[in-house]
Amino acid sequence: MLAWLSENMATIIVCAIVFGFFAVAVVRIVRDRKKGKNSCGCGCADCPMNGRCHS
């Protein structure tokens, strides 16, 4: 088991880093949605979907 871990350590570390970035992105999106922030980052005044996507 230790031999397999040492042979694949680089792959394991890279996968852990990628998974970490993915988890941070998902948490940030969920927090922003709960706060009512829109995903596009611009104002809703000129948006054609104004009044339909946000309450």
N, C-alpha and C positions, 0 to 999 in steps of 0.2 A: 504494500500500500504506500509506503514512504517513497519507494522508487517511482511509482506512478505519479505521485504528487510532485516530486522534484523534476521529473521529465516534462510535466505540463504546467509548471508554475507560471510561466509567462502568459499562457492562455488563460489560466484562472484569474490572474491579476487583471488582465485586459477586460475580461468578461465582467469582473466585479466593478471596475471603473465605469464601463458602459452601462451596467445595470444601475449604478449609483446615479449617473446623470439622468437616466430615464426616470428613476423614482423621484428625483428632485423636480423634474419637469412636470410630472403628473401631480405632485403635491402642490406646486405653484399654480397650476391651472385650476385645481379644485378650490384652493383658497381664493383665487381671483373670482371664480364663479360665485362663491358664497358671498363675497363682498359686493357683487353686482357689477363688476368691471366687465366691459365688453372685450371681445377677443381681437378686434381689428386695431384698436388703439387710437382711432380717430373719433371725432365727434359724431353724434347721431343726427345733427341738424340737416346735413346735406345728403344723408343716406337714403336711397330709394326704399329701404325697408324700415324707415323711421316709424316708430310706434308699434311695430309688429314683433320685433325680437325681444324687446325689454318691456317690462310692465311699468 
